[in-house]
């Protein structure tokens, strides 16, 4: 029986953090035995806004290392660098020609930045079409994403349906959105109304990086914002800080939010935070030990080359089929 094919990727514009791990990487690892997993490094998306070339190079290598350290197995999952498969960009341009400006104007990232005063590039405006290409070119069945990326998959679905209706047949597969049950969106430790992000306006206090030393990570958890009523209860609206810590704990312990709540019933916040810190530090220690083992092994280049070679076959086939249907090729 053929396994269902899944694809996802992370944009390496900074250091990977706990939100990336819980919301994405752990789910990729959990799915690689059941599904045909394709996990890429979305480096073309990094240049839609200015980024220092040397920083970007460091982030790229670090991300592959953390993919492997977090448990992605190149024997089970296909890992590759987006720019190594040039068909992504070509199909991305083609799909941008099927995407209306209205659809691009409604994309959350554009809406958030259009009035910021920041100079935005054409690439930033049209990158959702490239993201749709990342998905559709591999003819995947599903895309595991967090809540903030769901809109991009919905655009990919719309474009697949539009292409098929306009040019006939079932050339492009309409993928499903696959969302994790626990830890869908990990929030800042200092402002739990906003997603954990390297651009946290509180600086690094609100973010736990996978590369943080263990004492620093523990300190960040212990100083996380909570509230004054000393009740460990999941209530995102009224207790966002406590709810965020419960989400982190439940995800890393592989238990439900309800079970996590029951475990800390009657506990003081200090006891609760210590338990969350313990499980976070334990996870980071495991990841960092594995990272250090593979850092100098020389396997990164081999993994990326093998992954690109493997997925390029499907990418070339899809692109050719699309171009033939559109009349761009006659042979």
N, C-alpha and C positions, 0 to 999 in steps of 0.2 A: 504494500500500500504506500503511495507517494505521500510524503509529509507535506503539510501546508507550509508555504514559504512566508517568512516574516522579514521585514527590513526596518531598521531604525539607525539613527546616527546622532552624534553630538558635535556641536560647533566648537572647535578648540580656540576660543578667543581669550581664555584664561585658565587658571588651574581648576581641575575637577574638584567638586565639593560634595558634601554629604547628600545634598539634594539631588545631584546627578546620580549618585550611587543608589540611593533608595528609590528615586523616581524612575530611573532608567536601567542602569547597569545590572543591578541585582535581578531585575526582571528578565533582561536579556539572557543572563546566565541560567536562570530557572527554566527558560523556554528552550534552551538549545538542545535538550534531549528529546523534546516532543516535536519541535518544529525545525525546519531548515532555516537557520538564522543567518541573515546578512546584516552585518554591523559595520558601518563605515565612519570615517573621520571626515566631517563636512567642511573641508578647508576652503572650498570655493566661496562658501558663505561668509568666511572670515574677512574678505576684502571688500565687502559692501560698505564698510566704514573703515577709516584709517587705522592701521595697526603696524607696529614696528616689525620689520622682517625678521630680525633676530629673535624677538619675543615669540613670534609666530612659529618659527622653527622649533624652539624649545617646547612650546605647547603641543605641537604635533607629535613629537617623539614621546613626550610625557603621556599623552593620551593613549597612544598604542600600548605603552608599558602598563598603564593602569587598566586598560581593557583586559590585558592578560592577567595582571595581578588580581583583579577582581573575580577572575574565574572563567572568562571567555576562553574556550579551548579551540585553537585553530583547526583541530581535527573534526570539530563539531560545528563551529561557526565560521563563516567566511568574513574576514576582516580586510578592509582595503581603504586606500586613500582616494577620496572622491576625484581629485584631479588626475589620478592615474587612469581613469576610465573616461576618456574625452567625450564619449557618446552622451554622458550626462548633460554637458553644456549644450551640445547640439540639439538634443531633444528639448532642453530647457528653453532655447530660443523658439523652437517650433511651437511649444505649448504657450509661450508668451503671446504668440500671434493668435491664439484661441482664447486668451484671457481678456476680459473687458477691463477698462480702467476703473469702472465702478467696483468690480470685485477686488482689485488691488487697493483701492481707496478704503475699502472696508476691513482690510487686514489690520489686526490689532497693533502690530509693531509699527506700521506706518502711521496709524492714527495717533499713537503715543508720541511719536517724534516729529510729526509734520509741523507742529507749531512751537517746537523747542528752540528754534533759532539756529540749530545745527545744520550745516550744509549736508544735504542728503544726495546720494548718487542715484543714477538711473538703475544701477545694480541693486541698491537697497529697495527700490520701488518694485522691481520685477522679480526679486529673488523667490517669492512664493511659487512662481512658475518653474523655477529651477528645482525647488523642493518637490514639486509635483513630479518633475522628471526623475528625481532621485528614487521616487517610489514606483512610478509606473513603468520605468524602463526595465525593471527586473521582474515584472508580472507577478507581484506578490499577492498573497491572499489577505494579509493583515499588516497593520503598522502599530506596534506598541508605543504609545506616547503618553505624556502627562497632559493635564487639562489645558495647559497653555499652548500646546501644539495641535490640539484637536482641530482647530480651524484650518490648519494647513492640509490635513488629511481630507477634510471635507472639500477643500478646493480641488485636490487631486481626484477625488471621486467625481466631482462635477465635470472636470476636464475629460476624464476617461469616458464618461457617459456622453458628453458633447461630441467627442471625437468619433465614438462608435456610431452615434446617430447620424452625424454628418457624412461620414465616409463609409459606413456600412460594416457589418460584421462585428466580431467581438475582439478587435485588435488589442485593446487595452483592458486589462482586468480592473474592475472596480473594487478597491481594497476596503476592508473593514477596519474600523478604529478599535484597537485593543488597549484597554486601560487597566492598570493594576487596582486591586481591591483595597489595598492598604498603602499609605505613603504616596498617594498620587501626586501631592504637591507639598514639599517641605518648605516651611517659611523661615524667614530671618529670625535668629534668636533674640535680636534686639528690637525688631519691629515685626511681630508675627502677623501683621496684616499684609505684609509683602513677601513675595517669594524669596527664598534663599538665593543670593546672587553675588557674584564677585563685585558687582557695582553697588552693593549695599551702602546707603548713605551714612550708616554708622561705622563704616570702615570694616575691618576684618573681624570685629567682635561678634557680628551677626552671622558669620559664615564659618563653617568647619570644613577646611580643605582636607582632601585625602592625604596630603603631604604634611599636614600639621604634626608637630611633635606631640606626644601623648599628653604631656602636662598642659600644654596650651589648649588642646581639645577639651580636656577635663575642665579647665578653668572657664572656657567659653560656655559650656553646659551649665556649670554651677552659677554663672552670672546671667543666665538667660532670663529675660523678662517673664514674669508670671502675673500675679495680682495679689490682692490683700486678704482674700477670704479663706485661704488655706484649705481649699477643697479640690482634690484631684478628680476632675470631672471633664468629660469631653463635651465642650460647648464652644464651637468656633466663634460664634457671635459675641458671647459675653466673656469667654475665657480663652482667647486665641493663643496666648503663650503656653498655657498648660495643655491645651489641645494639640499644639504643635509638638511638644515634648512627648505626649502620649502617642502621637503618630510615629515619631522616630522610634520610640521604644517598641511599639507593636510591630512595626515593619522589621526591625532588626531581630526581634525575638520570634518572629513568625507566629504571632498570636493576633486575635481580633482586638479591636479597640475596647470592646466590652470586657474581654478577659483582662486587658491591661488596667482598665478602670477598677475592676474587682480586686486585682492584686494590690492596688495602692489605696484601697478604701481605708480611711482613717489615718493615713500617713501624713506626716509633716512634709512641707515642700523640700526641705533639706534632704530628707530620706529619699523622696521621690527623685530629685535631681541627681543624687549620688547613683541611684540605680540606673538612670538613663545614661549618665556619664560612664559607668562601668561597661555597659553594653556597647556604647559608641567606641570607647577606647579599645575594647577587646577586638572589635571589628577592624578598626584602623591598624592595630598591631599586626593582625593577620595579613591585611592587604600590603602594608609596608614591608613586611618580611619577604613576601613573595615578590614585590617590586624590586627589592635589592638583589634577590636571587637572579632575576632575569635581566637586570639592567645592563650588565656587561656580557650577556650570553651571545649577542650578535644575531638573535633570532628575529628582531623587529623587521629588518629589511626583507628577510626571507618570508615572514608571515604576510607582509604587505604585497610583495611581488606575487606570491601564490594566490592571494585573495583577488587581486586585480585581474590576473590571468583567468581565474575561474569565472568571475562574473562578467568579464568582457564578452564572452560568447553570447550570453543572453542579451546583453546591452546592444551588441551589434545587430543581432537578429531582430530585436524590437524596433530599433531605429530604421532598419531597412524596410521592415513591414510598414511602418508609419509613413515613410517617405514615398514608398510605392503607392500606398492608398491615396496620398495627397497629390500624386502626379509629379513629384519631385524626381522620380526615377522611372525609366521605361524598360530597364533591363533586369 
